Amino acid sequence: MSDSMTRSVVRNAAIYLLAMREHSSKEIFEKLGRKFPNTELITDVVASLAEQDLQSDARFAEEFVRMRQRQGKGTLLIKIELRERGVAAEIIDRLLDDTEGIWFELAREVRVKRFKSLPKDGREKAKQIRFLQSRGFAARHIQSAFVEGDLDY
């Protein structure tokens, strides 16, 4: 197979992945690396896709954050997952401002959905806190989740 044909096959495989969903450049590189041995070619193809704006780590990260929010996940967990997927720190910091009200509201909604009411004692509150921590919420978001307010219980 000629170099241009191989490049075309690798590019088509990458475009197929992107047609399914947004991917970070690291994800595409890893997936293509399982199928094709030439890492230099894969690097070139991924860079070319990014230059043509067919692949974007920023776009991937935006979609990923929205998905995780819908799943009731907090900023700490999302940051870790984005780093694991090779997204640059600047993109993560720009997308995940944990002072935004949405994270406080989300922590409360997740707690209410799971536990329905405010805890009756310290043991129950500790259980609810551990649950929110496992979902990746920051301490300040967790703290605000226990303030009585306008959510229906």
ChimeraX commands (.cxc) that place a marker at each C-alpha (Angstrom):
marker #1 position 0.00,0.00,0.00 radius 0.5
marker #1 position 1.42,3.39,-0.96 radius 0.5
marker #1 position 2.02,6.15,1.62 radius 0.5
marker #1 position -0.79,8.31,0.26 radius 0.5
marker #1 position -3.18,5.35,0.32 radius 0.5
marker #1 position -2.17,4.52,3.90 radius 0.5
marker #1 position -2.61,8.16,4.89 radius 0.5
marker #1 position -6.05,8.14,3.30 radius 0.5
marker #1 position -7.03,4.98,5.21 radius 0.5
marker #1 position -5.84,6.46,8.52 radius 0.5
marker #1 position -7.60,9.76,7.80 radius 0.5
marker #1 position -10.85,7.98,6.93 radius 0.5
marker #1 position -10.65,5.96,10.14 radius 0.5
marker #1 position -10.17,9.18,12.12 radius 0.5
marker #1 position -13.08,10.88,10.36 radius 0.5
marker #1 position -15.26,7.85,11.08 radius 0.5
marker #1 position -14.46,8.20,14.79 radius 0.5
marker #1 position -15.29,11.90,14.70 radius 0.5
marker #1 position -18.56,11.21,12.90 radius 0.5
marker #1 position -19.67,9.10,15.86 radius 0.5
marker #1 position -18.88,11.78,18.46 radius 0.5
marker #1 position -16.32,14.45,19.27 radius 0.5
marker #1 position -12.98,13.01,20.39 radius 0.5
marker #1 position -9.93,14.61,21.93 radius 0.5
marker #1 position -6.77,14.41,19.86 radius 0.5
marker #1 position -5.32,12.00,22.44 radius 0.5
marker #1 position -8.34,9.69,22.14 radius 0.5
marker #1 position -8.10,9.62,18.36 radius 0.5
marker #1 position -4.36,9.01,18.50 radius 0.5
marker #1 position -4.83,6.09,20.92 radius 0.5
marker #1 position -7.66,4.52,18.94 radius 0.5
marker #1 position -5.83,4.82,15.63 radius 0.5
marker #1 position -2.67,3.52,17.29 radius 0.5
marker #1 position -4.44,0.24,17.99 radius 0.5
marker #1 position -5.16,-0.21,14.27 radius 0.5
marker #1 position -2.16,1.35,12.58 radius 0.5
marker #1 position 1.51,0.95,13.53 radius 0.5
marker #1 position 2.87,4.22,12.11 radius 0.5
marker #1 position 2.63,6.73,14.97 radius 0.5
marker #1 position 4.25,9.48,12.93 radius 0.5
marker #1 position 1.55,9.17,10.28 radius 0.5
marker #1 position -1.16,9.17,12.94 radius 0.5
marker #1 position 0.31,12.30,14.50 radius 0.5
marker #1 position 0.31,14.02,11.10 radius 0.5
marker #1 position -3.29,13.00,10.37 radius 0.5
marker #1 position -4.55,14.16,13.77 radius 0.5
marker #1 position -2.71,17.49,13.41 radius 0.5
marker #1 position -4.17,17.92,9.92 radius 0.5
marker #1 position -7.70,17.29,11.21 radius 0.5
marker #1 position -7.18,19.86,13.96 radius 0.5
marker #1 position -5.87,22.43,11.45 radius 0.5
marker #1 position -8.99,21.90,9.33 radius 0.5
marker #1 position -11.14,22.22,12.48 radius 0.5
marker #1 position -12.54,18.73,11.96 radius 0.5
marker #1 position -11.13,17.83,15.36 radius 0.5
marker #1 position -11.08,20.24,18.29 radius 0.5
marker #1 position -10.12,19.55,21.88 radius 0.5
marker #1 position -12.11,22.63,22.92 radius 0.5
marker #1 position -15.25,21.40,21.16 radius 0.5
marker #1 position -14.74,17.93,22.62 radius 0.5
marker #1 position -14.35,19.38,26.12 radius 0.5
marker #1 position -17.49,21.53,25.81 radius 0.5
marker #1 position -19.55,18.53,24.77 radius 0.5
marker #1 position -17.97,16.37,27.48 radius 0.5
marker #1 position -18.75,18.92,30.22 radius 0.5
marker #1 position -22.39,19.16,29.10 radius 0.5
marker #1 position -22.70,15.37,29.08 radius 0.5
marker #1 position -21.23,15.04,32.58 radius 0.5
marker #1 position -23.46,17.82,33.89 radius 0.5
marker #1 position -26.51,15.95,32.61 radius 0.5
marker #1 position -25.18,12.88,34.46 radius 0.5
marker #1 position -24.93,14.88,37.69 radius 0.5
marker #1 position -21.13,14.97,37.93 radius 0.5
marker #1 position -19.14,17.73,39.62 radius 0.5
marker #1 position -16.20,19.84,38.52 radius 0.5
marker #1 position -13.48,17.86,40.29 radius 0.5
marker #1 position -14.36,14.61,38.53 radius 0.5
marker #1 position -14.85,16.31,35.16 radius 0.5
marker #1 position -11.43,18.01,35.41 radius 0.5
marker #1 position -9.74,14.68,36.10 radius 0.5
marker #1 position -11.52,13.00,33.21 radius 0.5
marker #1 position -10.63,15.80,30.78 radius 0.5
marker #1 position -6.97,15.68,31.83 radius 0.5
marker #1 position -6.97,11.91,31.26 radius 0.5
marker #1 position -8.26,12.56,27.75 radius 0.5
marker #1 position -5.41,14.96,27.02 radius 0.5
marker #1 position -7.32,18.25,27.10 radius 0.5
marker #1 position -5.09,21.25,27.84 radius 0.5
marker #1 position -5.32,22.91,31.25 radius 0.5
marker #1 position -6.25,26.28,29.66 radius 0.5
marker #1 position -9.30,24.75,28.01 radius 0.5
marker #1 position -10.34,23.00,31.21 radius 0.5
marker #1 position -9.95,26.18,33.28 radius 0.5
marker #1 position -11.94,28.19,30.76 radius 0.5
marker #1 position -14.82,25.69,30.69 radius 0.5
marker #1 position -14.99,24.76,34.35 radius 0.5
marker #1 position -15.39,27.85,36.46 radius 0.5
marker #1 position -16.47,26.24,39.71 radius 0.5
marker #1 position -17.73,29.57,41.06 radius 0.5
marker #1 position -20.62,29.50,38.57 radius 0.5
marker #1 position -24.03,29.00,40.12 radius 0.5
marker #1 position -24.82,25.98,37.98 radius 0.5
marker #1 position -22.46,23.77,40.03 radius 0.5
marker #1 position -24.08,24.79,43.32 radius 0.5
marker #1 position -27.53,24.12,41.87 radius 0.5
marker #1 position -26.44,20.82,40.36 radius 0.5
marker #1 position -25.00,19.55,43.66 radius 0.5
marker #1 position -28.30,20.35,45.34 radius 0.5
marker #1 position -30.38,18.75,42.60 radius 0.5
marker #1 position -28.26,15.58,42.67 radius 0.5
marker #1 position -28.53,15.35,46.48 radius 0.5
marker #1 position -32.30,15.91,46.45 radius 0.5
marker #1 position -32.84,13.42,43.62 radius 0.5
marker #1 position -30.94,10.73,45.51 radius 0.5
marker #1 position -31.98,11.41,49.11 radius 0.5
marker #1 position -35.21,13.44,48.77 radius 0.5
marker #1 position -34.85,15.35,52.09 radius 0.5
marker #1 position -32.30,17.05,54.26 radius 0.5
marker #1 position -30.42,14.68,56.58 radius 0.5
marker #1 position -31.89,14.11,60.03 radius 0.5
marker #1 position -28.58,13.50,61.83 radius 0.5
marker #1 position -24.82,13.69,61.40 radius 0.5
marker #1 position -24.49,10.12,60.17 radius 0.5
marker #1 position -27.00,10.64,57.40 radius 0.5
marker #1 position -25.38,13.96,56.44 radius 0.5
marker #1 position -21.98,12.25,56.23 radius 0.5
marker #1 position -23.49,9.65,53.92 radius 0.5
marker #1 position -24.91,12.34,51.65 radius 0.5
marker #1 position -21.59,14.22,51.67 radius 0.5
marker #1 position -19.70,11.07,50.67 radius 0.5
marker #1 position -22.16,10.51,47.84 radius 0.5
marker #1 position -21.63,14.04,46.49 radius 0.5
marker #1 position -17.85,13.66,46.85 radius 0.5
marker #1 position -18.00,10.46,44.82 radius 0.5
marker #1 position -19.80,12.43,42.11 radius 0.5
marker #1 position -16.89,14.87,41.97 radius 0.5
marker #1 position -18.37,17.94,43.63 radius 0.5
marker #1 position -16.10,20.45,45.36 radius 0.5
marker #1 position -16.51,21.12,49.09 radius 0.5
marker #1 position -18.20,24.49,48.54 radius 0.5
marker #1 position -20.76,22.93,46.18 radius 0.5
marker #1 position -21.46,20.16,48.68 radius 0.5
marker #1 position -21.85,22.65,51.50 radius 0.5
marker #1 position -24.40,24.66,49.53 radius 0.5
marker #1 position -26.38,21.49,48.76 radius 0.5
marker #1 position -27.54,21.35,52.38 radius 0.5
marker #1 position -29.05,24.82,52.54 radius 0.5
marker #1 position -32.83,24.78,52.56 radius 0.5
marker #1 position -34.20,26.74,49.68 radius 0.5
marker #1 position -36.64,26.79,46.85 radius 0.5
marker #1 position -36.17,23.19,45.72 radius 0.5
marker #1 position -39.14,20.92,46.36 radius 0.5
marker #1 position -38.43,18.16,48.83 radius 0.5
marker link #1:1,2 radius 0.2
marker link #1:2,3 radius 0.2
marker link #1:3,4 radius 0.2
marker link #1:4,5 radius 0.2
marker link #1:5,6 radius 0.2
marker link #1:6,7 radius 0.2
marker link #1:7,8 radius 0.2
marker link #1:8,9 radius 0.2
marker link #1:9,10 radius 0.2
marker link #1:10,11 radius 0.2
marker link #1:11,12 radius 0.2
marker link #1:12,13 radius 0.2
marker link #1:13,14 radius 0.2
marker link #1:14,15 radius 0.2
marker link #1:15,16 radius 0.2
marker link #1:16,17 radius 0.2
marker link #1:17,18 radius 0.2
marker link #1:18,19 radius 0.2
marker link #1:19,20 radius 0.2
marker link #1:20,21 radius 0.2
marker link #1:21,22 radius 0.2
marker link #1:22,23 radius 0.2
marker link #1:23,24 radius 0.2
marker link #1:24,25 radius 0.2
marker link #1:25,26 radius 0.2
marker link #1:26,27 radius 0.2
marker link #1:27,28 radius 0.2
marker link #1:28,29 radius 0.2
marker link #1:29,30 radius 0.2
marker link #1:30,31 radius 0.2
marker link #1:31,32 radius 0.2
marker link #1:32,33 radius 0.2
marker link #1:33,34 radius 0.2
marker link #1:34,35 radius 0.2
marker link #1:35,36 radius 0.2
marker link #1:36,37 radius 0.2
marker link #1:37,38 radius 0.2
marker link #1:38,39 radius 0.2
marker link #1:39,40 radius 0.2
marker link #1:40,41 radius 0.2
marker link #1:41,42 radius 0.2
marker link #1:42,43 radius 0.2
marker link #1:43,44 radius 0.2
marker link #1:44,45 radius 0.2
marker link #1:45,46 radius 0.2
marker link #1:46,47 radius 0.2
marker link #1:47,48 radius 0.2
marker link #1:48,49 radius 0.2
marker link #1:49,50 radius 0.2
marker link #1:50,51 radius 0.2
marker link #1:51,52 radius 0.2
marker link #1:52,53 radius 0.2
marker link #1:53,54 radius 0.2
marker link #1:54,55 radius 0.2
marker link #1:55,56 radius 0.2
marker link #1:56,57 radius 0.2
marker link #1:57,58 radius 0.2
marker link #1:58,59 radius 0.2
marker link #1:59,60 radius 0.2
marker link #1:60,61 radius 0.2
marker link #1:61,62 radius 0.2
marker link #1:62,63 radius 0.2
marker link #1:63,64 radius 0.2
marker link #1:64,65 radius 0.2
marker link #1:65,66 radius 0.2
marker link #1:66,67 radius 0.2
marker link #1:67,68 radius 0.2
marker link #1:68,69 radius 0.2
marker link #1:69,70 radius 0.2
marker link #1:70,71 radius 0.2
marker link #1:71,72 radius 0.2
marker link #1:72,73 radius 0.2
marker link #1:73,74 radius 0.2
marker link #1:74,75 radius 0.2
marker link #1:75,76 radius 0.2
marker link #1:76,77 radius 0.2
marker link #1:77,78 radius 0.2
marker link #1:78,79 radius 0.2
marker link #1:79,80 radius 0.2
marker link #1:80,81 radius 0.2
marker link #1:81,82 radius 0.2
marker link #1:82,83 radius 0.2
marker link #1:83,84 radius 0.2
marker link #1:84,85 radius 0.2
marker link #1:85,86 radius 0.2
marker link #1:86,87 radius 0.2
marker link #1:87,88 radius 0.2
marker link #1:88,89 radius 0.2
marker link #1:89,90 radius 0.2
marker link #1:90,91 radius 0.2
marker link #1:91,92 radius 0.2
marker link #1:92,93 radius 0.2
marker link #1:93,94 radius 0.2
marker link #1:94,95 radius 0.2
marker link #1:95,96 radius 0.2
marker link #1:96,97 radius 0.2
marker link #1:97,98 radius 0.2
marker link #1:98,99 radius 0.2
marker link #1:99,100 radius 0.2
marker link #1:100,101 radius 0.2
marker link #1:101,102 radius 0.2
marker link #1:102,103 radius 0.2
marker link #1:103,104 radius 0.2
marker link #1:104,105 radius 0.2
marker link #1:105,106 radius 0.2
marker link #1:106,107 radius 0.2
marker link #1:107,108 radius 0.2
marker link #1:108,109 radius 0.2
marker link #1:109,110 radius 0.2
marker link #1:110,111 radius 0.2
marker link #1:111,112 radius 0.2
marker link #1:112,113 radius 0.2
marker link #1:113,114 radius 0.2
marker link #1:114,115 radius 0.2
marker link #1:115,116 radius 0.2
marker link #1:116,117 radius 0.2
marker link #1:117,118 radius 0.2
marker link #1:118,119 radius 0.2
marker link #1:119,120 radius 0.2
marker link #1:120,121 radius 0.2
marker link #1:121,122 radius 0.2
marker link #1:122,123 radius 0.2
marker link #1:123,124 radius 0.2
marker link #1:124,125 radius 0.2
marker link #1:125,126 radius 0.2
marker link #1:126,127 radius 0.2
marker link #1:127,128 radius 0.2
marker link #1:128,129 radius 0.2
marker link #1:129,130 radius 0.2
marker link #1:130,131 radius 0.2
marker link #1:131,132 radius 0.2
marker link #1:132,133 radius 0.2
marker link #1:133,134 radius 0.2
marker link #1:134,135 radius 0.2
marker link #1:135,136 radius 0.2
marker link #1:136,137 radius 0.2
marker link #1:137,138 radius 0.2
marker link #1:138,139 radius 0.2
marker link #1:139,140 radius 0.2
marker link #1:140,141 radius 0.2
marker link #1:141,142 radius 0.2
marker link #1:142,143 radius 0.2
marker link #1:143,144 radius 0.2
marker link #1:144,145 radius 0.2
marker link #1:145,146 radius 0.2
marker link #1:146,147 radius 0.2
marker link #1:147,148 radius 0.2
marker link #1:148,149 radius 0.2
marker link #1:149,150 radius 0.2
marker link #1:150,151 radius 0.2
marker link #1:151,152 radius 0.2
marker link #1:152,153 radius 0.2
view
